[in-house]
Amino acid sequence: MGNNGLVTRPASARAARLDQVCAAAVEVARDAITEVDPSDVGDHLQAVAEGDRLVTHYFECRLAGYRGWRWAVTVTRVPRSRNVTICETVLLPGTDAMLAPGWLPWQERLKPGDLGPGDLLPTPADDDRLQPGYLLSDDPAVEETAWELGLGRARVLSREGRSEAAQRWYDGDHGPSAAISAAAPAAARCGTCGFYLPLAGALRQAFGACGNFYAPDDGRVVSADHGCGAHSETLIEAAETQVEEMPTVYDDSAVEPVAVSRAPGSVEAAEPAEPYGHP
């Protein structure tokens, strides 16, 4: 900082000035792109100063599959010379270029369901999700015996492994936020269903397996607050139809009158005959 209070910058920090001789060498730069057919080199896009008498020319790339990429040709010249020479030619991605996804280790690329028949997935010896099997017991004597004899499984889920599994199950398609759970009745939760088989151990309070043949989650681990329409207590009550009582009506409009004979000497024989069908 000088006496005038202004910040002074080193000479190397100043912006490079665009050399006019190098900037004008557009066709020289274009001709340097010999890796492809000339038709794959498009319009000149810009010239950028990289340093003193050092300029990079950018050209549109028309190669199939390289949308948004650019040819970059860097040219230079010696002081007091107008002869431009080529430094390098390279194909670079632009701001809207199509790029391959960034590389990830195989442990981070794997997704549930990627493991197929015949595939082997080795587990690291220091996997944080696992711990020695003898740690399942709270009895020091059992732990000591298991350690000496190697009883039981060599490794089991650690607290971190159980927590990761529980969170994954809860956030997945068998947790409370699943579409089928949101559409189910509010009371139709797995924890109160007769087909719900609770897990053992630390996950018992939150997860179980579905044992309903007709449920979409049959044979899968579900959260206790998951739900569906196949809940054991989902009952369909038949609606009772109210029938209004109506008076009995007889239609005698089509009754044919018929004369009834009387027995001789009876009381009825002295009465005139009435047509059949009338009261």
Secondary structure, DSSP 8 states (H G I E B T S, - for coil): --TTS-----GGGS-----HHHHT-HHHHHHT--SS-GGGEEEEEEEEEEETTEEEEEEEE--TT-TTEEEEEEEE--TT----EEEEEEEEE-TT---------HHHH--TT---TT------TT-TTEEEGGGG-S-HHHHHHHHHHT-S-SEEE-HHHHHHHHHHHHHTTTSTTSHHHHHS-TT-BGGG-TTEEE-SGGGTTTEEEE--TTSTTBTSEEETT-B-TT-TT-------------------TT---------TTSTGGGS----TT--
